[in-house]
């Protein structure tokens, strides 16, 4: 079986994923995700833009004939070409263990594994190797903004295999990140031991009967083609990873205390948890109450809620605000504003849309003009993005502080108010999860913020206005969902504090 750096990367993101990719039932996989396809296309385009400025060679070999690919790569290395794109190098895992580290232990069946290195680039560098007075450094072109662990572990994987063939270890590896003009040097002395341990764990997981335990981490799992299968298992087990606040670090601590069910966690004294890694007094109390809320299927006020006087209220005129953005273009193309006038029992939604990226400043000015028509109205939003973006747009377009600061002073983050005061019987505190628990539904069932990114790109390419209309409906529904959540929160606290018997 072949193990490459991609498999190593996937294992670091999800210990179950490589097992499913190699031994799972492929008919159980989800359909390709539109956003994932977009990310893959964006990465290809980014790599092509980097390669366009390099005079590189690529080994020529029949598809999947890895030994021929290796021979072609070694011939290019012998010639001393400056850059080799997608070179192929192979080593058996038993040879890796025996020659690189005599004390390094591995699975009993490691002989059946072959390690395949295929870095984005092999970069010629001064030094001494079997080829002459030059060596090669492994380099990858990554879309990420930061030199993540999984990127650096992958470079260490390529470097150690490369060392066998050039008979000298590269001093560093290289990462070209999307947000950096210069390459990022990877410290191989630091990352090689970590890579060896992760590789051994990966092989042990591949050798296991059922793979690693299911753990749902939505930010990492949502784009995976095994998500539906793993989520169904987690739901059937009532797995604690479905409980908001249970991170991998905290789950490990709970496992050691044998607190792996909702019932056991809900009945735990929070003081038992508060000094553990990943916990403190507030986290411990909040997690126990969260378990109680899910177990009893009802909301609870948290032990340390926001002061009652800071909880939001109902105003005569209220504004609900939501932004749709295209991160790759650093563009906020849709500012949605719902104005609710409770005095006249009327409401109006304004869809301030930049059909072209260069129109962002126009919709920014329109937004300011609109909200200044209601200078006393609180502006409700969900999470910090809207607040941060208004700050950024004010600076970007050199808007006087006297026009921006009073607007920001009216912002009220419904997410912050709710999550610091109440535990709900839900799996996530995303807007969709909360609003759907309250009975609110989006008109387009499959719409999401991530899909809007894909749809806006498609609009720019095709001019299909139905894509814009779908985005606008989704944005309006986000504003209305925020209103539903805010209204529920006000009513809940009124009932808890004012209608409760003395």
C-alpha positions as CSV (number, residue, x, y, z in Angstrom):
1,X,0.0,0.0,0.0
2,X,1.2,3.5,-0.8
3,X,1.5,6.2,1.8
4,X,2.0,9.7,0.6
5,X,2.1,13.2,2.2
6,X,-1.6,13.8,1.4
7,X,-2.5,10.7,3.5
8,X,-0.3,12.0,6.3
9,X,-2.0,15.4,6.1
10,X,-5.5,13.9,6.2
11,X,-4.6,11.8,9.3
12,X,-3.5,15.0,11.2
13,X,-6.9,16.5,10.4
14,X,-8.9,13.4,11.1
15,X,-7.4,10.2,12.4
16,X,-10.3,8.2,10.9
17,X,-10.1,9.6,7.4
18,X,-7.2,7.6,6.0
19,X,-8.7,4.3,7.2
20,X,-12.0,5.2,5.4
21,X,-10.2,6.3,2.3
22,X,-8.3,3.0,2.1
23,X,-10.8,0.5,3.4
24,X,-14.2,2.2,3.5
25,X,-17.2,1.5,1.2
26,X,-16.8,4.1,-1.5
27,X,-20.6,4.0,-2.2
28,X,-21.1,5.5,1.2
29,X,-19.2,8.7,0.4
30,X,-21.0,12.0,0.0
31,X,-21.3,13.8,-3.3
32,X,-18.5,16.2,-4.1
33,X,-19.0,19.5,-2.2
34,X,-19.2,22.6,-4.3
35,X,-16.9,24.6,-2.0
36,X,-14.4,21.8,-1.9
37,X,-14.3,21.7,-5.7
38,X,-13.8,25.4,-5.7
39,X,-10.9,25.2,-3.2
40,X,-9.3,22.5,-5.3
41,X,-9.6,24.6,-8.4
42,X,-8.2,27.7,-6.6
43,X,-5.2,25.7,-5.4
44,X,-4.5,24.5,-8.9
45,X,-4.8,28.1,-10.2
46,X,-2.5,29.4,-7.4
47,X,0.2,26.7,-8.1
48,X,0.1,27.5,-11.8
49,X,0.6,31.2,-11.1
50,X,3.8,30.3,-9.1
51,X,5.1,27.8,-11.6
52,X,4.5,30.3,-14.5
53,X,7.5,32.3,-13.1
54,X,9.8,29.3,-12.8
55,X,11.8,27.4,-15.4
56,X,11.0,23.9,-14.1
57,X,11.2,20.3,-15.4
58,X,8.6,17.6,-14.8
59,X,9.4,13.9,-14.9
60,X,7.8,12.1,-17.9
61,X,6.4,8.6,-17.1
62,X,3.3,6.5,-17.7
63,X,0.4,7.3,-15.4
64,X,0.8,5.6,-11.9
65,X,4.0,3.9,-13.0
66,X,5.8,5.1,-9.9
67,X,9.1,3.3,-10.5
68,X,9.3,4.9,-13.9
69,X,8.5,8.3,-12.3
70,X,11.3,7.8,-9.8
71,X,13.8,6.9,-12.6
72,X,12.8,10.0,-14.5
73,X,13.1,12.1,-11.3
74,X,16.6,10.8,-10.5
75,X,17.7,11.5,-14.0
76,X,16.7,15.2,-13.6
77,X,18.4,15.4,-10.2
78,X,21.6,13.9,-11.8
79,X,21.5,16.6,-14.5
80,X,21.2,19.3,-11.8
81,X,18.1,21.1,-13.1
82,X,17.0,24.1,-11.1
83,X,13.4,23.0,-10.3
84,X,11.7,19.6,-10.5
85,X,7.9,19.8,-10.4
86,X,6.1,16.7,-8.9
87,X,9.1,14.5,-8.8
88,X,8.6,10.9,-7.6
89,X,10.7,9.1,-4.9
90,X,9.8,5.8,-3.3
91,X,11.1,3.9,-0.3
92,X,9.7,0.8,1.5
93,X,8.6,1.5,5.1
94,X,10.7,-1.3,6.5
95,X,13.8,0.1,4.8
96,X,12.9,3.6,6.2
97,X,12.7,2.2,9.7
98,X,15.9,0.2,9.6
99,X,18.1,2.8,7.9
100,X,16.8,6.0,9.4
101,X,16.3,5.1,13.1
102,X,17.2,1.7,14.5
103,X,15.2,2.3,17.7
104,X,12.1,3.4,15.9
105,X,9.2,0.9,16.4
106,X,6.5,0.2,13.8
107,X,3.5,-2.0,13.1
108,X,4.4,-5.7,12.6
109,X,3.0,-5.5,9.0
110,X,5.0,-2.5,7.9
111,X,6.7,-4.4,5.2
112,X,3.6,-4.0,3.0
113,X,3.8,-0.2,3.0
114,X,5.6,1.9,0.5
115,X,6.3,5.6,1.1
116,X,5.8,7.8,-1.9
117,X,7.2,11.4,-2.0
118,X,5.8,13.8,-4.6
119,X,6.5,17.3,-3.4
120,X,5.3,20.3,-5.5
121,X,9.0,21.2,-6.1
122,X,12.5,19.9,-5.6
123,X,14.6,23.1,-5.5
124,X,18.3,23.0,-6.4
125,X,20.5,24.4,-3.6
126,X,24.3,24.6,-3.0
127,X,25.8,21.6,-1.1
128,X,27.4,18.2,-1.5
129,X,25.4,15.2,-2.6
130,X,25.9,12.0,-4.6
131,X,25.0,14.1,-7.7
132,X,27.8,16.7,-7.3
133,X,28.1,20.1,-5.6
134,X,24.4,20.6,-5.3
135,X,21.5,19.2,-3.2
136,X,17.7,19.5,-3.5
137,X,15.3,21.0,-1.0
138,X,11.6,19.9,-0.9
139,X,9.1,22.7,-1.3
140,X,5.3,22.8,-1.3
141,X,2.9,25.5,-2.6
142,X,0.1,25.8,-0.1
143,X,-3.1,27.9,-0.1
144,X,-3.0,28.4,3.6
145,X,-2.2,31.7,5.3
146,X,-0.1,30.1,8.1
147,X,2.6,27.5,8.1
148,X,0.3,24.9,9.8
149,X,1.7,21.8,11.4
150,X,0.3,19.5,8.7
151,X,2.2,21.4,6.1
152,X,5.5,21.3,7.9
153,X,5.1,17.6,8.7
154,X,4.5,16.9,5.0
155,X,7.8,18.7,4.2
156,X,9.6,16.7,6.8
157,X,8.2,13.5,5.1
158,X,9.5,14.6,1.7
159,X,12.9,15.6,3.2
160,X,13.6,12.3,4.9
161,X,12.9,10.3,1.7
162,X,14.9,12.8,-0.3
163,X,17.9,12.3,2.0
164,X,18.1,8.6,1.1
165,X,18.5,9.3,-2.6
166,X,20.8,12.3,-2.5
167,X,22.8,10.8,0.4
168,X,22.6,14.0,2.4
169,X,19.9,15.5,4.5
170,X,18.5,18.8,3.2
171,X,19.1,21.5,5.9
172,X,15.6,23.0,5.6
173,X,12.4,22.5,3.7
174,X,10.4,25.3,2.0
175,X,6.7,26.4,2.1
176,X,5.3,28.9,-0.3
177,X,2.2,30.3,1.3
178,X,-0.5,32.3,-0.5
179,X,0.0,35.3,1.8
180,X,3.8,35.4,1.7
181,X,6.0,36.9,-0.9
182,X,9.0,34.8,0.3
183,X,9.2,31.1,1.1
184,X,8.8,30.0,4.7
185,X,11.8,27.8,6.0
186,X,10.7,24.6,7.7
187,X,12.9,23.5,10.6
188,X,13.5,19.8,9.8
189,X,15.3,19.1,13.1
190,X,12.1,20.1,14.9
191,X,9.5,18.5,12.6
192,X,11.2,15.2,11.5
193,X,10.7,13.4,14.9
194,X,7.1,14.6,15.0
195,X,6.6,13.3,11.5
196,X,8.0,9.9,12.4
197,X,5.6,9.5,15.3
198,X,2.6,10.6,13.2
199,X,3.5,8.2,10.5
200,X,3.7,5.3,12.9
201,X,0.3,6.3,14.3
202,X,-1.1,6.5,10.8
203,X,0.1,3.0,10.0
204,X,-1.3,1.6,13.3
205,X,-4.7,3.2,12.4
206,X,-4.6,1.6,9.0
207,X,-3.9,-1.7,10.6
208,X,-6.7,-1.5,13.1
209,X,-10.0,-3.4,12.6
210,X,-12.4,-0.4,12.6
211,X,-10.2,2.7,12.3
212,X,-10.0,5.5,14.9
213,X,-13.0,6.5,17.0
214,X,-15.5,8.9,15.4
215,X,-15.1,12.5,16.5
216,X,-17.1,15.2,14.8
217,X,-15.3,18.5,14.5
218,X,-17.5,20.5,12.2
219,X,-15.0,23.0,11.0
220,X,-12.8,20.1,9.8
221,X,-15.4,17.6,8.9
222,X,-17.9,19.6,6.9
223,X,-16.0,19.3,3.6
224,X,-15.1,15.6,4.0
225,X,-16.8,13.1,1.8
226,X,-17.3,10.7,4.7
227,X,-19.1,13.3,6.9
228,X,-22.6,11.9,6.6
229,X,-21.4,8.4,7.5
230,X,-19.4,9.5,10.5
231,X,-22.1,11.9,11.7
232,X,-24.7,9.1,11.6
233,X,-22.4,6.9,13.7
234,X,-21.9,9.8,16.2
235,X,-25.6,10.4,16.5
236,X,-26.4,6.8,17.1
237,X,-23.7,6.7,19.8
238,X,-24.8,10.1,21.2
239,X,-21.1,10.9,21.0
240,X,-19.9,13.7,23.2
241,X,-18.1,15.3,20.2
242,X,-21.7,16.5,19.2
243,X,-21.9,18.5,22.4
244,X,-20.8,22.2,21.9
245,X,-17.6,22.8,23.9
246,X,-16.2,19.3,23.7
247,X,-12.9,19.7,21.9
248,X,-10.4,16.9,21.2
249,X,-8.3,18.0,24.1
250,X,-11.2,18.2,26.5
251,X,-12.6,14.9,25.3
252,X,-9.3,13.1,26.1
253,X,-9.6,14.5,29.6
254,X,-13.2,13.3,29.9
255,X,-12.2,9.9,28.7
256,X,-9.6,9.5,31.4
257,X,-12.3,10.2,34.0
258,X,-14.7,7.8,32.2
259,X,-17.1,10.6,31.5
260,X,-18.1,9.6,27.9
261,X,-21.9,9.8,28.0
262,X,-24.3,12.8,28.3
263,X,-25.7,11.3,31.5
264,X,-22.3,11.0,33.2
265,X,-21.2,14.5,32.2
266,X,-24.5,16.1,33.1
267,X,-24.3,14.6,36.6
268,X,-20.7,15.6,37.2
269,X,-19.6,18.2,39.8
270,X,-18.0,20.9,37.6
271,X,-15.2,21.3,40.3
272,X,-13.9,17.9,39.2
273,X,-13.1,19.3,35.7
274,X,-12.0,22.9,36.3
275,X,-8.3,22.2,36.9
276,X,-7.9,19.8,33.9
277,X,-6.1,20.7,30.7
278,X,-8.3,22.7,28.4
279,X,-10.7,23.6,31.2
280,X,-11.2,26.3,33.8
281,X,-14.0,27.1,36.2
282,X,-16.2,28.8,33.6
283,X,-15.6,26.2,30.9
284,X,-16.3,23.3,33.4
285,X,-19.6,24.8,34.6
286,X,-20.7,25.7,31.1
287,X,-20.0,22.2,29.7
288,X,-21.9,20.5,32.5
289,X,-24.9,22.8,32.0
290,X,-24.7,22.2,28.2
291,X,-24.9,18.4,28.8
292,X,-27.9,19.0,31.1
293,X,-29.6,21.1,28.4
294,X,-29.2,18.5,25.7
295,X,-30.1,15.6,28.1
296,X,-33.3,17.4,29.2
297,X,-34.0,19.0,25.8
298,X,-34.6,22.5,27.3
299,X,-32.6,25.7,27.6
300,X,-30.8,26.6,30.8
301,X,-29.4,29.9,32.1
302,X,-25.6,29.5,32.6
303,X,-24.1,29.8,36.0
304,X,-22.3,33.0,35.1
305,X,-24.6,34.8,32.7
306,X,-24.1,38.4,31.5
307,X,-25.5,40.9,34.0
308,X,-29.2,41.2,33.4
309,X,-29.0,44.9,32.6
310,X,-26.7,44.2,29.7
311,X,-29.0,41.7,28.0
312,X,-30.6,43.2,24.9
313,X,-34.1,44.6,24.9
314,X,-36.8,45.5,22.4
315,X,-36.3,48.9,20.8
316,X,-38.9,51.0,18.8
317,X,-36.7,50.6,15.6
318,X,-34.2,47.9,15.2
319,X,-31.7,47.0,12.5
320,X,-30.5,43.5,11.7
321,X,-27.3,43.3,9.7
322,X,-25.5,40.5,7.8
323,X,-22.6,40.4,5.3
324,X,-21.8,38.0,2.5
325,X,-18.1,38.1,1.5
326,X,-15.6,36.6,-1.0
327,X,-12.4,36.0,1.1
328,X,-10.2,35.2,-1.9
329,X,-11.0,38.7,-3.3
330,X,-11.0,40.3,0.1
331,X,-14.4,41.6,-0.9
332,X,-17.6,42.2,1.0
333,X,-20.1,42.2,-1.8
334,X,-23.4,42.1,0.0
335,X,-24.5,44.1,3.0
336,X,-28.0,43.0,4.0
337,X,-30.0,45.3,6.3
338,X,-33.4,44.5,7.8
339,X,-35.1,47.6,9.4
340,X,-37.9,46.7,11.8
341,X,-40.2,49.5,13.0
342,X,-42.2,48.2,15.9
343,X,-44.0,51.5,16.3
344,X,-45.6,51.2,12.9
345,X,-45.4,47.4,12.8
346,X,-43.6,47.6,9.4
347,X,-40.3,46.2,8.2
348,X,-38.1,46.7,5.1
349,X,-35.1,44.7,3.8
350,X,-32.3,46.4,1.9
351,X,-30.0,44.3,-0.2
352,X,-26.9,46.4,-0.8
353,X,-25.1,44.5,-3.5
354,X,-21.8,45.0,-5.3
355,X,-22.4,43.2,-8.6
356,X,-18.7,43.9,-9.5
357,X,-15.9,43.9,-7.0
358,X,-15.1,47.5,-7.7
359,X,-18.6,48.4,-6.4
360,X,-17.7,47.6,-2.8
361,X,-17.2,51.2,-1.9
362,X,-20.6,52.1,-3.3
363,X,-22.5,49.7,-1.1
364,X,-20.4,50.7,1.9
365,X,-21.5,54.3,1.4
366,X,-25.1,53.1,0.9
367,X,-24.9,51.2,4.2
368,X,-23.8,54.2,6.2
369,X,-26.4,56.4,4.6
370,X,-29.1,53.9,5.5
371,X,-28.2,53.2,9.2
372,X,-27.7,57.0,9.8
373,X,-31.4,57.4,8.9
374,X,-32.1,55.6,12.3
375,X,-29.4,57.1,14.6
376,X,-30.9,55.6,17.8
377,X,-31.6,52.1,16.4
378,X,-29.5,49.2,17.8
379,X,-27.8,47.2,15.0
380,X,-28.0,43.5,15.7
381,X,-25.6,41.0,14.1
382,X,-24.4,37.4,14.7
383,X,-20.7,37.0,15.6
384,X,-18.0,39.5,15.3
385,X,-17.5,39.6,11.5
386,X,-19.9,42.4,10.8
387,X,-18.4,44.6,13.5
388,X,-14.8,43.9,12.4
389,X,-15.7,44.5,8.7
390,X,-17.3,47.9,9.4
391,X,-14.2,48.9,11.2
392,X,-12.0,47.7,8.2
393,X,-14.2,49.3,5.5
394,X,-14.1,52.6,7.4
395,X,-10.3,52.6,7.3
396,X,-10.1,51.2,3.8
397,X,-12.3,54.0,2.3
398,X,-11.0,56.7,4.7
399,X,-14.4,57.3,6.2
400,X,-14.4,60.0,9.0
401,X,-14.4,58.4,12.4
402,X,-17.3,60.6,13.4
403,X,-19.4,58.6,10.8
404,X,-18.2,55.1,11.8
405,X,-17.7,55.1,15.5
406,X,-21.3,56.1,16.5
407,X,-22.5,53.3,14.2
408,X,-20.2,50.7,15.8
409,X,-21.3,51.8,19.3
410,X,-24.8,50.7,18.3
411,X,-23.7,47.1,17.3
412,X,-25.1,44.3,19.5
413,X,-23.6,40.8,18.9
414,X,-26.6,38.4,19.4
415,X,-24.2,35.4,19.4
416,X,-22.1,36.8,22.2
417,X,-25.2,37.7,24.3
418,X,-26.7,34.2,23.8
419,X,-23.6,32.0,24.3
420,X,-22.6,33.9,27.4
421,X,-26.0,33.6,29.0
422,X,-27.8,30.4,27.9
423,X,-27.2,26.8,27.1
424,X,-29.5,25.4,24.4
425,X,-30.3,21.7,23.6
426,X,-28.4,21.9,20.2
427,X,-25.2,20.5,18.6
428,X,-23.8,23.8,17.4
429,X,-24.2,27.5,18.2
430,X,-24.1,28.4,14.5
431,X,-26.9,30.7,13.4
432,X,-28.6,27.9,11.4
433,X,-28.6,25.5,14.3
434,X,-30.1,28.0,16.8
435,X,-32.7,29.4,14.4
436,X,-33.8,26.0,13.2
437,X,-34.2,24.9,16.8
438,X,-36.6,27.9,17.2
439,X,-38.5,26.7,14.1
440,X,-37.1,29.1,11.5
441,X,-36.2,27.8,8.0
442,X,-34.2,29.2,5.2
443,X,-36.1,29.4,1.9
444,X,-33.2,27.7,0.0
445,X,-32.6,24.5,2.0
446,X,-29.1,23.9,0.7
447,X,-27.8,27.5,0.9
448,X,-24.9,28.3,3.1
449,X,-22.3,31.0,3.5
450,X,-19.7,28.7,2.0
451,X,-21.9,28.0,-1.0
452,X,-22.5,31.7,-1.5
453,X,-18.7,32.1,-2.0
454,X,-18.9,29.6,-4.8
455,X,-22.1,31.1,-6.3
456,X,-20.6,34.7,-6.3
457,X,-17.5,33.4,-8.1
458,X,-19.8,31.7,-10.6
459,X,-21.8,34.9,-11.1
460,X,-18.6,36.8,-12.0
461,X,-17.8,34.1,-14.5
462,X,-21.2,33.4,-16.1
463,X,-23.4,36.5,-15.4
464,X,-26.2,34.2,-14.3
465,X,-28.4,36.5,-12.2
466,X,-30.3,33.6,-10.6
467,X,-27.1,33.0,-8.5
468,X,-27.2,36.6,-7.2
469,X,-30.9,36.2,-6.4
470,X,-30.2,33.0,-4.4
471,X,-27.4,34.8,-2.5
472,X,-29.7,37.7,-1.7
473,X,-32.5,35.4,-0.4
474,X,-30.0,33.6,1.8
475,X,-28.6,36.9,3.1
476,X,-32.2,38.2,3.9
477,X,-33.0,34.9,5.7
478,X,-29.8,35.3,7.8
479,X,-31.0,38.7,8.9
480,X,-34.5,37.4,9.7
481,X,-33.0,34.4,11.6
482,X,-30.9,36.8,13.7
483,X,-34.1,38.7,14.5
484,X,-35.8,35.4,15.6
485,X,-32.9,34.5,17.9
486,X,-32.7,38.0,19.4
487,X,-36.5,38.1,20.0
488,X,-36.4,34.6,21.6
489,X,-33.6,35.7,23.9
490,X,-35.4,38.8,25.1
491,X,-38.6,36.7,25.7
492,X,-36.7,34.0,27.5
493,X,-35.1,36.3,30.0
494,X,-38.3,38.2,30.5
495,X,-40.0,34.9,31.4
496,X,-37.2,33.7,33.6
497,X,-36.7,36.8,35.6
498,X,-39.9,38.7,35.5
499,X,-42.6,36.1,35.3
500,X,-41.0,33.7,37.7
501,X,-42.9,33.4,41.0
502,X,-41.3,35.4,43.9
